[in-house]
């Protein structure tokens, strides 16, 4: 008898473990440190939260643009083979809309965020905060959104009101087409 | 014992034949065995001749260790778009017209990359979950694989699928017109399980998902979806994710547009508002005729397409054909698919291959006897919400011609009297 109890006790120490209920704490993963989060938390929402210290002017941005952006987007932001950045104002309701930073993008913070995370194309995340503020200012200036003497930083960038800020509809209004499942002698597509 | 004798006898006979024919081939004929056979018997590998591959041993196991399709299927491949200036920020199409059933083989799942395919060492890949949570977390791949596992067969469709077809028919094949569509069994952990581990705060409404690729691709995902059926997956169709599908980790949001299902997933940030990333403002938004744009149009609505016979096929003769196709809906299960052979005037209900799963490709089939004349083949899907797949004109009437994405209209294939099939608008 003593022997049996002893082996049961031993089994419970080194044995097959317990079957868990669903939704228990699995105890997997570890807490992320502040340092780890800071290294990866690169996004910039419209509130501007997360924008780094630093600043950049339109004239400094022109230099950054000419060194890093011109080959893909053209000298004027309109003529490269990659996305058009400049112009298109007033075209969104036309038969040939031109979607650019100036005509379409609702938030200036998105420009900082995107340039930092993905530009320049062949060397993403290589620009300094000063360079990103500067080139953001320059592209906004090419679109007539900020004056030539503008310098942008974490405080001023989120305050810029983009021309198409209010151009977006939410929530999704679909289903927006009410089709009928006619089976015989139906009206066709056109 | 009798069987053994029979088997031995076969082997001996084959070896004899091989030796004899081999000796003949080498000694007196410059032709390979098959051609020598064809020359002597007049029919090559066709009946009544015994084919050459029956007369000799085939390749051994592990030829190769990871199996490949037959060399005679080497035309079944993804094809590139010609619409992008780079090959890294670009896309490729699934050859739907060459596939059967509803599962897309991993090597043929369509691609859409914004900064190329990264080569990620899974031992150095982490998932960070932070923001409006009680405890920000980091998981490594081994830990993610220890969580309770789920598998779901779900379709994946780019919101740009069929985008070239708004104004006029452009694609020749169903691969061109509908090839930004695939369906896999995805395996991983529910996103809600990971969120529970971190403890989401009450005011949290959105999650930013971010990839580890050169685009650091980001999309804001509604919390409602994250807690519903979202998955963080590491496998597709039984094996590890392919690199071009996000290896070692990606997000799967069943029924949502493809670009939200972030590949090479490295970070999830919980917040009370969307982040208004470049993708969800300047790109994946739908411009309406009045100049306004719909935003966060996540759901891929009910859609279907006939894959056989379809554009580029030729019917060799009159007679029986089975019309086959695929239907799917981001809102749930397909309940009915109708097929028309006269351009939408009359419809017949097709047979659905069961069991029909929600937000998965569903195969439909309808027997058809082609009498040799002109025909206009169409399919129309209906889902469990009662939504009926619309005509192209009905979509254009509401959305105009500049919304680019979410074209889920009825597709028409024109069969000409010589059996050739082409893409048309009716």
Interface residues (C-beta under 8 A of the other chain):
Chain A: X22 X23 X25 X26 X28 X29 X30 X31 X32 X36 X37 X40 X41 X42 X43 X44 X45 X46 X47 X81 X82 X83 X92 X93 X95 X97 X99 X101 X104 X105 X106 X107 X109 X110 X113 X114 X117 X118 X121 X124 X125 X167 X168 X169 X170 X171 X172 X173 X174 X175 X176 X177 X179 X180 X181 X182 X183 X184 X185 X186 X188 X189 X190
Chain B: X85 X86 X89 X114 X115 X128 X129 X130 X135 X136 X137 X138 X139 X140 X143 X144 X146 X147 X148 X193 X196 X197 X208 X210 X214 X215 X216 X218 X266 X267 X269 X271 X273 X274 X275 X276 X277 X278 X281 X282 X285 X287 X288 X289 X290 X291 X292 X293 X294 X295 X296 X297 X298 X299 X301 X336 X338 X343 X344 X345 X346 X347 X380 X382 X385 X387 X388 X389 X390 X391 X392 X393 X394 X395 X397 X398 X399 X401 X402 X406 X410 X412 X425 X426
